[in-house]
């Protein structure tokens, strides 16, 4: 697990504690499950990158949560997921 992977999971867990609409919450919930898997499972770096890419795809469906704090967590999570999905990024390997 990398620090970025844990931070990604933490940001997405935090969105679950915020008041967001149910449709957005569904995207965030799926992204959170993948992020927790990246952070907690002993995965091959290529699998981590693939799952981080799925997180990026899921979060691309979230334009706004309707909650400023949740929006900040989503934006931070997007940035971290993009970094983790990038094969040239040092943070995508342990």
SELUMTI-80474 format. One record per residue (C-alpha): x, y, z; chain; residue number from 1. Coordinates in Angstrom, 2 decimals. Each point is the difference from the previous one (the first is absolute). Example, Ala and Ser with C-alpha at 12.3 -4.5 7.8 and 13.67 -1.06 7.14 Angstrom:
2
         X         Y         Z   c     k
     12.30     -4.50      7.80   A     1
      1.37      3.44     -0.66   A     2
***
This chain:
94
         X         Y         Z   c     k
      0.00      0.00      0.00   A     1
      1.20      3.50     -0.79   A     2
     -0.79      3.17      1.88   A     3
     -1.90      1.23     -3.07   A     4
     -2.13     -3.15     -0.02   A     5
     -0.93      0.50      3.65   A     6
     -0.71      3.69     -0.54   A     7
     -2.21     -0.87     -2.99   A     8
     -1.99     -2.41      2.13   A     9
     -0.23      2.51      2.86   A    10
     -1.38      2.73     -2.27   A    11
     -2.64     -2.30     -1.43   A    12
     -0.98     -1.36      3.42   A    13
     -0.42      3.62      1.12   A    14
     -2.47      0.68     -2.83   A    15
     -2.21     -2.74      1.43   A    16
     -0.38      2.09      3.14   A    17
     -1.29      3.01     -1.94   A    18
     -3.53      0.77     -1.23   A    19
      0.10     -0.83     -3.72   A    20
     -2.82     -1.08     -2.31   A    21
     -0.61     -3.72     -0.48   A    22
      1.13     -0.16     -3.65   A    23
      3.30      1.70      0.77   A    24
      0.33     -2.13      3.12   A    25
     -0.20     -3.14     -2.16   A    26
      3.00      1.12     -2.10   A    27
      1.90      0.97      3.12   A    28
     -0.81     -3.29      1.72   A    29
      1.38     -2.04     -2.89   A    30
      3.11      2.18     -0.13   A    31
      0.43     -0.36      3.76   A    32
     -0.17     -3.80     -0.19   A    33
      2.71     -0.07     -2.66   A    34
      2.14      2.50      1.90   A    35
     -0.22     -2.05      3.19   A    36
      1.04     -3.06     -1.96   A    37
      3.01      1.86     -1.41   A    38
      0.96      1.24      3.46   A    39
     -0.55     -3.21      1.95   A    40
      0.69     -2.92     -2.35   A    41
      3.43     -1.22     -1.02   A    42
     -0.43      0.61     -3.72   A    43
      2.37     -0.14     -2.92   A    44
      0.89      3.58     -1.06   A    45
     -1.65     -0.54     -3.40   A    46
     -3.24     -1.00      1.73   A    47
      0.23      3.05      2.27   A    48
      0.38      2.24     -3.07   A    49
     -2.95     -1.68     -1.72   A    50
     -2.25      0.42      3.03   A    51
      1.12      3.59      0.46   A    52
     -0.98      0.57     -3.63   A    53
     -3.46     -1.35      0.79   A    54
     -0.19      2.47      2.91   A    55
      0.89      2.82     -2.41   A    56
     -2.79     -1.16     -2.34   A    57
     -2.55     -0.20      2.81   A    58
      0.92      3.41      1.38   A    59
     -0.27      1.54     -3.46   A    60
     -3.76     -0.52      0.38   A    61
     -0.08      2.30      3.03   A    62
     -0.34      3.65     -1.00   A    63
     -1.12      1.28      3.38   A    64
     -1.15     -1.63      3.19   A    65
     -1.97      3.00      1.19   A    66
      2.26      0.17      3.06   A    67
      3.14      2.13     -0.03   A    68
      2.00     -2.23      2.32   A    69
     -0.92     -3.13     -1.97   A    70
      0.94      1.80     -3.24   A    71
      3.46      0.72      1.43   A    72
      0.42     -3.66      0.96   A    73
     -1.10     -1.10     -3.48   A    74
      2.44      2.38     -1.69   A    75
      2.87     -1.22      2.19   A    76
     -1.01     -3.61     -0.68   A    77
     -0.07      0.62     -3.77   A    78
      3.53      1.40      0.11   A    79
      1.30     -2.90      2.08   A    80
     -1.74     -2.62     -2.16   A    81
      1.46      1.55     -3.16   A    82
      3.46     -0.12      1.56   A    83
     -0.44     -3.62      1.09   A    84
     -1.30     -1.00     -3.44   A    85
      3.00      1.56     -1.77   A    86
      2.58     -2.72     -0.75   A    87
      2.82      2.56      0.09   A    88
     -0.94      1.24      3.47   A    89
      2.26     -1.07      2.85   A    90
     -2.98     -0.04      2.38   A    91
     -1.62     -2.78     -2.02   A    92
      2.54     -2.50      1.31   A    93
      0.92     -0.94      3.54   A    94
***
